[in-house]
Structures are given as C-alpha cells and as structure tokens.
Amino acid sequence: MKIKSIFALIFLLLICTFCGKDSQNKKLKKQHSLTIEVQNAVDSLSLIDEIRLRGTKRFDDLLKVASNQDLVFLTKNKNPNIRCYAFNGLIINKYPELKNVFFEHLKDTSVIQTRYECTGERTTVMNFMLNYFHPKNIGVKNKFSEVEYNKYNKIAESYKKNIKPEKIENYEEEIKKLQNNDLEYFQDYYWADSKDEDFEVKRKLIKKNIEFVKYEEMVLATAYFEVNGCNSHFPNIERRNDTIILKYQMRRKYPCDEKHRIIEKINFVIFDPYVTKIKAVIAE
C-alpha cells in the first residue's frame, strides 16, 4: 500500500507541475498586450496581402515601435503574413531564440505569397521560416546542418504539394484602379513613392501599357519577357517598371509548371510587333 501511495503522490506532483507550466504559459500570452503604436503598425501592414522580401515602409514602421517580445507575440498572429513579417523582424534584430520560434511553426501550413522585385512564389509559413536556416545561408550562425535541414525540408515539401492554385483576381478591377489614378493603390502595389522624381513617369507608363495591351497579348508578352529578359529590350528603363503590368497577372493565373509549358510553345517571331509597339509607346 505504501508503494502505491508513493506512486500516486509522484503522479499527482507531475500533473500539477505540467498543469502549472501550461497555465503559466497561457497567462504570459494573456498578459502580453501590444501598444497602440505597435497595433497601428500591424493593422497597416495587414493591408498588404503578400510578403515583400525587399521590405516595405509599413514593415519598417513596425520595426521602429515593436520590441522582440512584441515580434515573438506576433509570430502567433492569426494573419500568416504578419507571422512571417514578425519572424523577419526577429531575424533583423538577431533574436537568439529564433529556432524555438521556428519549431513552434512546424505544422504551420498556412499559404502565403512572397514577392521580390518581379518574382514571387506561393509557399507555406513553415517553409518560409525554414529557408532562413538553410545550411548554405551565408552569415547565419545558427543554421541547420545538411541532415537537419533535409529532415525539415521533406516536411515542408509535403506541405507545398497541397497548395492549390490561386484563384484568378478580378483583372478588370485592377485595371480600373490604375486608370482612375488610385494613388494609394499605385503606391502600395508598385513600390512607388510620390516623392520619387520619376513617379509620374512610372504611373503614365503603366497606364499606357494597359491601354493598348489586350489580356491575351499580355500573357504571351509576359512569357516572352520571362525568357528573354526585358532589359535587352528596355535598356534605359528599370526592370520592374517596364513590364510589371505584363507580368504579374500571368504569375497569379498559371501554376508554375503550366507557365513553363506555355513558354516552351512560344514562337518568338510572333513577338516582334509587340516589342516594337511597346517601345514606341514608351518613347512617346
């Protein structure tokens, strides 16, 4: 009987210990609250529906007011984009417990859209965070070994296989916003700043592009520029500005493998009149 009593007592102590830790963690989560400045920055950043890897002013604004504790808290935000931006903030701040944050997201299969200049991809939050720990990532002290990375990458790749193609956006609405000179929309989507000297040039260029390019032509021209590189045709114009209207819809409409199949079928001679026409419009 004494032995049974001892085992029962040990069992009760273990239950109390784990329950105490669990309630303490929940209490800590409840205790943490964001300041008005941080919450406002989060609300502003939430308006961007993709992860811009070059950064954005709204992200910079968040980093100015958020502490590491805030950012760790935000990695649990219901918005997957905010979770990723918060993780990026911790990277920038060289947060020492970054791996622990990653391990909490091993089952985070929420889908996000990343964007860098003209390129982007759809991936999961877990995969996004894992990329930081790649063994060949220069300058990262706490990166994974090849064996560790491959183990987690297998999980990440299995998640990516389940990502469904994104629904086609309302293309006409996008065009209307640009044609109606929606300044805020233009600044947000095209990384343009009204203080830039060439702001008006960028805006007019995009407007001219959408006025003469039919949707079917845009898809074909996009594939052409993807293969040949637009700088060879537009040496004096920044890459993202001369063809951005021609490019972003194709990426959203076609899954990657289908896009490559379309590119393979292209007869490049077809595009000579399109290139000439675009160059003529830009030269006006």
Backbone torsions as a table, in degrees:
resi	resn	phi	psi	omega
1	MET	NA	-39.6	-179.4
2	LYS	-61.7	-41.3	-179.3
3	ILE	-63.4	-42.3	178.5
4	LYS	-62.3	-39.4	179.6
5	SER	-65.0	-39.6	179.6
6	ILE	-64.5	-45.2	178.9
7	PHE	-62.6	-39.7	179.8
8	ALA	-64.5	-40.0	179.7
9	LEU	-65.6	-43.4	178.4
10	ILE	-62.2	-42.1	-179.8
11	PHE	-61.3	-43.6	179.2
12	LEU	-64.9	-39.0	179.1
13	LEU	-64.1	-41.3	178.6
14	LEU	-63.3	-43.0	179.0
15	ILE	-61.1	-45.6	-180.0
16	CYS	-61.9	-39.1	-179.0
17	THR	-64.0	-49.9	-178.1
18	PHE	-67.8	-39.6	178.2
19	CYS	-64.5	-36.9	179.5
20	GLY	-65.3	-41.7	178.9
21	LYS	-66.1	-40.8	-178.7
22	ASP	-64.3	-45.2	-179.9
23	SER	-67.7	-31.9	178.1
24	GLN	-66.8	-41.5	177.8
25	ASN	-63.3	-43.1	178.9
26	LYS	-63.9	-37.9	179.7
27	LYS	-64.7	-40.9	179.4
28	LEU	-63.2	-40.1	179.1
29	LYS	-63.2	-42.2	-178.9
30	LYS	-69.4	-33.7	-177.1
31	GLN	-69.1	-32.4	-176.6
32	HIS	-75.2	125.5	176.8
33	SER	-133.5	145.7	-178.5
34	LEU	-84.3	145.5	174.5
35	THR	-70.3	164.8	179.2
36	ILE	-60.1	-39.9	-179.0
37	GLU	-62.3	-44.0	-179.8
38	VAL	-67.4	-44.1	-179.5
39	GLN	-62.2	-39.9	177.7
40	ASN	-63.1	-40.4	178.8
41	ALA	-65.6	-38.5	177.8
42	VAL	-65.4	-44.7	179.4
43	ASP	-60.3	-40.2	179.4
44	SER	-66.7	-43.8	-179.3
45	LEU	-67.2	-28.5	-179.7
46	SER	-65.5	-18.6	-179.8
47	LEU	-72.4	-18.2	178.1
48	ILE	-88.3	123.6	-172.6
49	ASP	-95.2	24.6	178.0
50	GLU	-153.6	165.4	178.2
51	ILE	-96.6	108.8	-179.4
52	ARG	-89.6	108.8	-172.9
53	LEU	-70.7	-18.1	174.8
54	ARG	-81.2	-8.3	-177.1
55	GLY	91.4	170.9	179.8
56	THR	-152.9	155.4	-178.6
57	LYS	-57.8	-35.9	-179.1
58	ARG	-65.3	-36.5	176.7
59	PHE	-68.3	-43.0	177.3
60	ASP	-59.5	-39.3	178.9
61	ASP	-62.9	-37.5	178.3
62	LEU	-65.3	-44.5	-178.4
63	LEU	-63.8	-27.7	-179.6
64	LYS	-68.6	-28.5	-173.4
65	VAL	-113.6	-14.1	-175.0
66	ALA	-95.5	137.1	174.0
67	SER	-86.8	171.1	176.0
68	ASN	-61.0	-36.2	178.2
69	GLN	-63.1	-39.6	176.3
70	ASP	-62.1	-45.0	-176.6
71	LEU	-66.1	-40.2	176.1
72	VAL	-61.2	-43.7	177.2
73	PHE	-60.0	-39.2	-177.7
74	LEU	-74.4	-17.7	175.0
75	THR	-68.8	-7.8	176.2
76	LYS	-107.3	10.9	-179.6
77	ASN	-63.2	150.1	-178.6
78	LYS	-68.1	-21.8	179.0
79	ASN	-86.7	115.6	-177.7
80	PRO	-61.2	-30.6	177.4
81	ASN	-64.6	-41.6	178.5
82	ILE	-65.2	-38.4	178.1
83	ARG	-58.7	-42.2	-178.8
84	CYS	-72.4	-41.1	177.1
85	TYR	-62.3	-39.6	178.7
86	ALA	-63.9	-40.7	177.5
87	PHE	-62.4	-42.5	176.7
88	ASN	-60.9	-38.9	178.2
89	GLY	-62.6	-39.5	178.1
90	LEU	-67.2	-34.0	175.5
91	ILE	-62.9	-48.2	-179.5
92	ILE	-60.7	-38.2	-179.1
93	ASN	-82.7	1.2	179.9
94	LYS	55.5	47.7	179.8
95	TYR	-64.7	125.5	-172.3
96	PRO	-71.0	-24.6	-176.3
97	GLU	-98.9	32.8	-173.8
98	LEU	-63.0	-35.9	179.5
99	LYS	-63.5	-37.5	178.6
100	ASN	-62.0	-37.8	177.4
101	VAL	-63.8	-44.3	179.2
102	PHE	-60.1	-44.6	-177.2
103	PHE	-62.0	-26.5	177.2
104	GLU	-72.9	-11.9	-176.7
105	HIS	-115.7	22.2	-179.6
106	LEU	-61.7	-26.3	-179.8
107	LYS	-109.7	18.2	-178.7
108	ASP	-83.6	94.9	-176.3
109	THR	-98.3	11.7	177.9
110	SER	-59.3	138.3	-175.7
111	VAL	-92.2	134.9	177.8
112	ILE	-127.9	162.5	175.1
113	GLN	-113.8	120.0	176.2
114	THR	-96.2	156.5	-179.5
115	ARG	-145.2	129.5	172.2
116	TYR	-136.2	112.7	-174.8
117	GLU	53.1	-119.1	-177.5
118	CYS	-89.9	-10.1	-173.4
119	THR	-106.8	159.8	178.3
120	GLY	-170.6	170.7	176.8
121	GLU	-153.3	159.0	174.0
122	ARG	-98.3	130.2	-177.5
123	THR	-149.3	-175.4	178.5
124	THR	-102.8	162.9	178.2
125	VAL	-60.9	-42.1	-179.3
126	MET	-60.3	-44.8	-179.8
127	ASN	-65.9	-39.6	178.6
128	PHE	-58.3	-45.8	-178.8
129	MET	-71.0	-37.6	-178.9
130	LEU	-61.0	-36.1	-177.1
131	ASN	-55.1	-30.6	-179.4
132	TYR	-64.1	-32.5	-174.5
133	PHE	-92.6	13.8	179.7
134	HIS	-56.9	134.2	-176.8
135	PRO	-58.7	-21.6	179.9
136	LYS	-98.8	9.4	179.5
137	ASN	-76.0	106.7	-174.9
138	ILE	-67.4	137.1	175.6
139	GLY	89.0	-1.4	179.1
140	VAL	-98.4	117.7	-175.9
141	LYS	-77.7	-39.0	-174.3
142	ASN	-101.2	34.3	-180.0
143	LYS	-72.0	164.2	-179.6
144	PHE	-79.0	156.1	170.0
145	SER	-74.3	168.9	178.9
146	GLU	-56.4	-43.7	-177.8
147	VAL	-64.5	-46.7	-179.8
148	GLU	-62.8	-46.7	-177.6
149	TYR	-61.7	-44.4	-179.4
150	ASN	-61.7	-35.6	179.2
151	LYS	-62.4	-47.5	-178.9
152	TYR	-76.4	-29.6	-179.6
153	ASN	-67.5	-32.3	176.0
154	LYS	-60.9	-40.9	178.0
155	ILE	-65.3	-45.5	-178.1
156	ALA	-61.3	-42.8	-179.5
157	GLU	-66.0	-34.6	177.7
158	SER	-66.3	-33.3	176.1
159	TYR	-67.6	-43.2	-175.5
160	LYS	-64.0	-29.3	179.4
161	LYS	-63.8	-23.7	-177.4
162	ASN	-91.7	1.1	179.8
163	ILE	-73.4	123.7	-179.9
164	LYS	-85.8	150.0	177.3
165	PRO	-57.7	141.8	-179.1
166	GLU	-71.2	143.4	177.5
167	LYS	-65.7	145.8	179.8
168	ILE	-66.3	131.3	178.1
169	GLU	-71.2	161.3	176.1
170	ASN	-73.1	92.9	-174.0
171	TYR	-60.1	-40.9	-178.0
172	GLU	-61.6	-38.1	179.1
173	GLU	-64.9	-40.3	178.8
174	GLU	-60.7	-44.2	-178.7
175	ILE	-65.7	-41.3	-179.6
176	LYS	-60.5	-41.0	-179.4
177	LYS	-59.8	-40.8	179.8
178	LEU	-72.4	-41.8	-178.6
179	GLN	-67.6	-27.6	179.4
180	ASN	-89.2	12.8	177.7
181	ASN	56.7	43.2	177.1
182	ASP	-70.6	93.9	-171.8
183	LEU	-59.8	-46.4	-176.8
184	GLU	-63.8	-40.9	178.6
185	TYR	-62.9	-44.5	-179.3
186	PHE	-60.6	-45.9	-179.0
187	GLN	-63.3	-41.1	-177.5
188	ASP	-67.8	-48.7	-171.1
189	TYR	-78.2	-33.8	-172.6
190	TYR	-108.0	19.3	176.2
191	TRP	53.6	29.4	-176.2
192	ALA	-95.4	145.4	178.4
193	ASP	-119.6	127.9	-177.1
194	SER	-62.6	-15.0	178.5
195	LYS	-83.3	-14.9	178.8
196	ASP	-63.3	142.9	179.9
197	GLU	-62.8	-33.7	-176.0
198	ASP	-98.6	18.4	-177.9
199	PHE	-57.8	-48.3	-178.1
200	GLU	-65.3	-35.4	178.5
201	VAL	-63.4	-44.4	179.2
202	LYS	-60.6	-46.1	-176.9
203	ARG	-63.8	-45.5	-179.6
204	LYS	-65.4	-37.9	-179.7
205	LEU	-62.0	-46.1	179.9
206	ILE	-64.8	-41.4	178.4
207	LYS	-61.7	-42.4	180.0
208	LYS	-65.2	-40.3	179.7
209	ASN	-58.1	-47.5	-174.3
210	ILE	-74.7	-16.7	-179.9
211	GLU	-74.6	-30.1	-175.1
212	PHE	-113.2	-11.5	-177.4
213	VAL	-94.6	118.1	175.1
214	LYS	-74.4	158.5	-175.9
215	TYR	-60.4	-43.3	-179.1
216	GLU	-63.1	-40.7	178.7
217	GLU	-66.1	-36.1	-178.2
218	MET	-63.0	-42.1	179.4
219	VAL	-62.4	-44.3	179.5
220	LEU	-67.1	-45.2	-180.0
221	ALA	-62.6	-36.2	177.7
222	THR	-59.0	-48.5	-179.9
223	ALA	-60.8	-38.6	178.8
224	TYR	-60.7	-48.2	-178.4
225	PHE	-68.5	-32.8	178.6
226	GLU	-60.4	-41.3	-176.5
227	VAL	-78.4	-44.6	-171.2
228	ASN	-91.7	-17.8	-178.1
229	GLY	80.7	117.0	-171.6
230	CYS	-69.7	-20.1	-177.9
231	ASN	-63.7	-26.0	179.4
232	SER	-70.2	-21.7	-179.8
233	HIS	-102.9	-24.5	-177.9
234	PHE	-128.8	67.1	-173.3
235	PRO	-63.9	-23.0	-175.0
236	ASN	-102.6	6.4	-177.0
237	ILE	-124.5	137.4	-176.5
238	GLU	-58.9	141.2	-172.0
239	ARG	-53.8	-47.6	-171.3
240	ARG	-74.4	-18.1	-175.0
241	ASN	-91.4	-29.1	-174.7
242	ASP	-78.4	-26.7	-175.0
243	THR	-129.3	13.4	-173.3
244	ILE	-62.9	-37.9	177.9
245	ILE	-66.8	-33.6	-179.8
246	LEU	-73.3	-16.6	-169.5
247	LYS	-107.4	-42.1	-164.2
248	TYR	-67.8	-31.0	-178.6
249	GLN	-70.0	-35.0	-179.4
250	MET	-64.5	-40.9	-179.9
251	ARG	-62.3	-35.4	-178.3
252	ARG	-79.5	-27.8	-175.6
253	LYS	-83.1	-40.6	-172.4
254	TYR	-108.7	134.4	170.1
255	PRO	-61.3	156.6	-172.4
256	CYS	-56.3	-45.5	-175.7
257	ASP	-65.7	-36.3	179.3
258	GLU	-68.6	-37.3	178.6
259	LYS	-60.0	-42.3	-179.2
260	HIS	-66.4	-35.4	178.3
261	ARG	-64.7	-39.6	178.9
262	ILE	-63.5	-43.6	-178.8
263	ILE	-61.0	-39.4	-178.2
264	GLU	-63.2	-28.2	-176.0
265	LYS	-85.6	-5.7	-172.4
266	ILE	-70.9	134.8	170.4
267	ASN	-98.5	108.2	-169.7
268	PHE	-63.9	-21.6	178.9
269	VAL	-61.7	-31.2	-179.0
270	ILE	-56.8	-29.2	-170.1
271	PHE	-88.3	-6.7	179.7
272	ASP	-54.0	-47.4	179.2
273	PRO	-65.2	-32.8	178.9
274	TYR	-66.7	-44.9	180.0
275	VAL	-62.5	-44.5	178.8
276	THR	-60.3	-43.0	-178.0
277	LYS	-65.4	-43.6	-179.9
278	ILE	-64.4	-43.6	179.7
279	LYS	-62.7	-36.9	180.0
280	ALA	-66.4	-41.3	-179.7
281	VAL	-66.3	-42.3	179.9
282	ILE	-65.0	-33.3	-177.6
283	ALA	-73.4	-15.1	-177.3
284	GLU	-63.2	NA	NA
